[in-house]
Amino acid sequence: MRERAAVLRRVTDLFMINGTGFSEEHIAMFDDVMSRLVAAIDTSARAEFGERLARCPSAPLKTTRILALDDEVSVAGPVLTHSVRLDEQTLLDSARTKSQEHLIAISHRDSISEVVTDVLVKRGNTEVVVNTVTNPGAIFSEFGFATLVNRSRENGEIARRVWVRPDIPRHHLLSLFAAASEDVQRQFETADRQKAELYRYMIAQAKNQVQTQIRDDSEAYAAARPYVESLYRSGELNEERLQAFAADAKFDEVTIALALLSELPVGHVERAFVHNQADHLMVIAKAIGLSWETTKAILLMRASHGRGNDRDLGAHYVSFTKLQKTTAGSALQFYRLRARAEAQLDSST
């Protein structure tokens, strides 16, 4: 084995000295000899041989493939990372069948095609995926981007790396941002605040459109709106009436009434209910002069819809009592201004 390793070194020396001047026919002759010898030497000798051939621009093709598919990453790694003589099929064979260390080596290549990145992001561990997605020479297919977004749902590190790629399609960015935890979204903002704010707005608008469509299709809402509006116009929409609506768990009547009394869009009030924003509702209630009893009835109705817990009422009572009406009024004015700005943006898009 030592003799074969020594022969291979001499053959390799001869090839490396004159390799760029050899014709393809001569390279094929070296390839035949090298491929026979490399199969008969130990791991350390193969690793040394692979390291030498990895950066050779005219390395013999068959021998390079043998090295790339070696089970030992010390042998295959340098070739998988650096060799320009590897064809796509060899990279695919390695990515599909070899160890995670082999995949890591591939992920460091200067360029990686879509079909190879498809395998890396599906089969690779976190290190493989992070290396691949941060590699500017990696190209991703639609499947690859979808897989990255899917894996980002459970891995914040992958999510952060995907977020800063300049080539990820917008619809995948939307999915990525929508699925990210609040902590990861804050990290997105640190990386690119303007981009994060844009996608947060786009997701909010999409949710609002769905919410509006659901409301417009609701027979209960269609019946409740003219009734509550008639009470408002006649001056009969008072606190007693609102408390009765809440006691009867009439969601549409309560949200429409709060919207009219606070001069806010009904969608804004609905979101305060469904997005677990008790403080938001208490600000509106305090600003329009509702008592704690009426506010409590609204919060209890919200709890009965699965939002919040009536055991929180004690803490809510303390917050409501401490909240100054002037402070609540200022907050309500801000809510109105924001709602108007959002409406203007909607009309301009």
WOJO-V278625 format. One record per backbone hydrogen bond with DSSP energy under -0.5 kcal/mol. NH is the residue of the N-H (numbers start at 1). CO is the residue of the C=O. E is the energy in kcal/mol with one decimal. If there is no record, write none. Layout:
# WOJO-V278625
NH:CO:E  NH:CO:E
This chain:
# WOJO-V278625
5:1:-2.2  6:2:-2.4  7:3:-2.4  8:4:-2.6  9:5:-2.1  10:6:-2.0  11:7:-2.7  12:8:-2.7  13:9:-2.7  14:10:-2.2  15:11:-2.3  16:12:-3.3  17:13:-2.0  18:14:-1.6  19:15:-2.4  21:18:-1.7  22:19:-1.4  27:23:-2.5  28:24:-2.2  29:25:-1.4  30:26:-2.1  31:27:-2.5  32:28:-2.0  33:29:-1.7  34:30:-3.3  35:31:-2.6  36:32:-1.1  37:33:-2.1  38:34:-3.0  39:35:-0.7  40:37:-1.8  41:38:-0.9  46:42:-2.4  47:43:-2.8  48:44:-2.0  49:45:-2.4  50:46:-3.1  51:47:-2.3  52:48:-1.5  53:49:-2.2  54:50:-1.9  56:53:-1.7  57:55:-0.6  59:56:-1.5  64:60:-2.1  65:61:-2.2  66:62:-2.2  67:63:-2.3  68:64:-2.4  69:65:-1.7  70:67:-1.4  73:71:-0.6  75:72:-1.2  76:72:-2.5  77:73:-2.8  79:75:-0.6  80:76:-2.9  81:77:-2.1  82:78:-2.5  83:79:-1.8  91:87:-1.7  92:88:-2.5  93:89:-2.7  94:90:-2.2  95:91:-2.8  96:92:-2.4  97:93:-1.3  98:94:-2.6  103:99:-1.7  104:100:-2.3  105:101:-1.9  106:102:-2.0  107:103:-2.3  108:104:-0.6  108:105:-1.0  109:106:-2.0  112:137:-2.0  117:113:-2.5  118:114:-2.3  119:115:-0.9  120:116:-2.3  121:117:-2.7  122:118:-1.0  123:119:-3.1  124:119:-0.5  124:120:-2.1  129:125:-2.5  130:126:-3.0  131:127:-2.5  132:128:-2.4  133:129:-2.8  134:130:-1.7  135:132:-0.9  136:134:-0.7  138:135:-1.9  139:112:-2.2  145:141:-2.5  146:142:-2.4  147:143:-2.4  148:144:-2.3  149:145:-2.4  150:146:-2.2  151:147:-2.5  152:148:-1.7  153:149:-0.8  153:150:-0.7  154:151:-0.9  155:152:-0.7  159:155:-2.2  160:156:-2.6  161:157:-1.8  162:158:-2.7  163:159:-2.4  164:160:-1.1  165:162:-1.5  168:165:-0.7  172:169:-0.6  173:169:-1.9  174:170:-2.4  175:171:-1.7  176:172:-2.6  177:173:-2.8  178:174:-2.6  179:175:-1.9  180:176:-1.0  185:181:-2.6  186:182:-2.1  187:183:-1.5  188:184:-2.2  189:185:-2.0  190:186:-1.8  191:187:-1.9  192:188:-2.7  196:192:-2.4  197:193:-2.8  198:194:-2.0  199:195:-2.2  200:196:-2.4  201:197:-2.2  202:198:-2.4  203:199:-2.3  204:200:-2.3  205:201:-2.7  206:202:-2.1  207:203:-2.5  208:204:-2.6  209:205:-2.3  210:206:-2.0  211:207:-2.8  212:208:-2.9  213:209:-2.3  214:210:-2.5  215:211:-2.4  216:212:-2.8  217:213:-1.6  218:215:-1.3  219:217:-0.5  222:218:-2.0  223:219:-1.8  224:220:-2.3  225:221:-2.5  226:222:-0.6  227:223:-0.9  228:224:-2.6  229:225:-2.7  230:226:-1.9  231:227:-1.7  232:228:-2.2  233:229:-2.5  234:230:-1.8  235:232:-1.0  236:231:-2.3  237:231:-1.1  238:236:-1.7  242:238:-2.2  243:239:-2.8  244:240:-1.8  245:241:-2.2  246:242:-2.3  247:243:-2.5  248:244:-1.7  249:246:-1.7  250:245:-2.5  251:249:-1.4  254:250:-2.5  255:251:-2.7  256:252:-2.4  257:253:-2.3  258:254:-2.8  259:255:-2.1  260:256:-2.4  261:257:-2.7  262:258:-2.0  263:259:-1.0  264:259:-1.9  268:265:-0.6  269:265:-1.4  270:266:-2.5  271:267:-2.2  272:268:-1.4  273:269:-1.4  274:270:-2.6  275:271:-2.2  276:273:-0.9  277:272:-1.8  278:276:-0.5  281:277:-1.7  282:278:-2.4  283:279:-2.1  284:280:-2.0  285:281:-2.7  286:282:-2.7  287:283:-2.5  288:284:-1.9  289:286:-1.2  290:285:-2.8  295:291:-2.2  296:292:-3.4  297:293:-1.9  298:294:-2.0  299:295:-2.5  300:296:-2.8  301:297:-2.0  302:298:-2.1  303:299:-2.2  304:300:-2.1  305:301:-0.8  305:302:-0.7  306:303:-1.9  307:302:-2.1  308:306:-0.6  312:309:-2.3  313:310:-1.3  316:312:-2.4  317:313:-2.8  318:314:-1.8  319:315:-2.2  320:316:-2.9  321:317:-2.4  322:318:-2.1  323:319:-1.7  328:324:-2.6  329:325:-2.7  330:326:-2.0  331:327:-2.2  332:328:-2.6  333:329:-2.0  334:330:-1.8  335:331:-2.3  336:332:-2.3  337:333:-2.3  338:334:-2.6  339:335:-2.4  340:336:-2.3  341:337:-2.3  342:338:-2.6  343:339:-2.0  344:340:-2.2  345:341:-2.2  346:342:-2.4  347:343:-2.0  348:344:-1.1  349:345:-0.7  349:346:-0.8
